[in-house]
Amino acid sequence: MAPQDHRITLYGKPGCHLCDDARAVIGRVAAELGVPWEERDITLSEEDQAKYWEMIPVTLVDGVQHDFWRVDEGRLRAALAR
């Protein structure tokens, strides 16, 4: 699978400094590799809040949880190379 065939989703919330850090890493990697990504604000969904509140930011690759609290850039790049 080519990197651009993947999709990254970031679950976070406003005012979260770890989310800001994750957004920067994901934005950089996604731009370099041409991978689409989206951000979901967990405060807009009771279901997302219940599922992710204690773990944000949470990163998913192709709908599968990849990281939480921090995004490891090398690990993210490796997941997108598969």
C-alpha positions as CSV (number, residue, x, y, z in Angstrom):
1,M,0.0,0.0,0.0
2,A,1.4,3.4,-0.9
3,P,1.5,6.1,1.7
4,Q,-1.2,8.2,0.0
5,D,-3.6,5.2,0.2
6,H,-3.6,5.5,4.0
7,R,-5.6,7.9,6.1
8,I,-4.7,9.5,9.5
9,T,-7.3,10.6,12.0
10,L,-6.4,12.7,15.1
11,Y,-8.9,12.8,18.0
12,G,-8.3,15.7,20.3
13,K,-10.0,18.8,21.9
14,P,-9.4,22.5,21.9
15,G,-6.9,23.8,24.4
16,C,-5.0,20.5,24.6
17,H,-1.2,21.1,24.3
18,L,-0.5,17.5,23.6
19,C,-3.0,17.7,20.7
20,D,-1.1,20.7,19.4
21,D,2.1,18.7,19.4
22,A,0.4,15.7,17.7
23,R,-1.1,18.0,15.1
24,A,2.3,19.4,14.2
25,V,3.9,15.9,13.8
26,I,0.9,14.5,11.8
27,G,0.7,17.6,9.7
28,R,4.4,17.5,8.8
29,V,4.4,13.7,8.1
30,A,1.2,13.8,6.1
31,A,2.3,16.7,4.0
32,E,5.7,15.1,3.2
33,L,4.1,11.7,2.3
34,G,0.9,13.0,0.7
35,V,-1.3,11.2,3.2
36,P,-4.8,12.7,3.9
37,W,-5.6,13.4,7.5
38,E,-8.5,14.7,9.5
39,E,-9.0,15.9,13.0
40,R,-12.0,15.1,15.2
41,D,-12.9,17.2,18.2
42,I,-14.1,14.8,20.9
43,T,-16.1,17.5,22.6
44,L,-18.6,17.4,19.7
45,S,-19.5,13.8,20.3
46,E,-20.5,12.1,23.6
47,E,-19.4,8.8,22.1
48,D,-15.9,10.1,21.2
49,Q,-15.6,11.7,24.7
50,A,-16.5,8.5,26.4
51,K,-14.1,6.5,24.3
52,Y,-11.1,8.9,24.1
53,W,-11.2,11.4,27.0
54,E,-8.4,9.8,29.1
55,M,-6.2,9.2,26.1
56,I,-6.2,12.3,23.9
57,P,-4.6,13.0,21.6
58,V,-5.4,9.7,19.9
59,T,-4.0,8.8,16.5
60,L,-5.6,6.3,14.1
61,V,-4.1,5.0,10.9
62,D,-6.7,3.6,8.6
63,G,-9.3,3.5,11.4
64,V,-7.0,1.5,13.8
65,Q,-5.7,3.1,16.9
66,H,-2.0,3.8,16.5
67,D,-0.9,6.1,19.3
68,F,-2.2,8.0,22.2
69,W,-0.9,10.9,24.3
70,R,2.1,11.4,22.0
71,V,2.8,10.8,18.4
72,D,6.1,9.1,17.7
73,E,7.1,10.4,14.2
74,G,9.3,7.4,13.3
75,R,6.5,5.0,14.3
76,L,4.0,6.9,12.3
77,R,6.2,7.0,9.2
78,A,6.8,3.2,9.6
79,A,3.0,2.5,9.8
80,L,2.5,4.6,6.6
81,A,5.2,2.7,4.7
82,R,3.3,-0.6,5.0
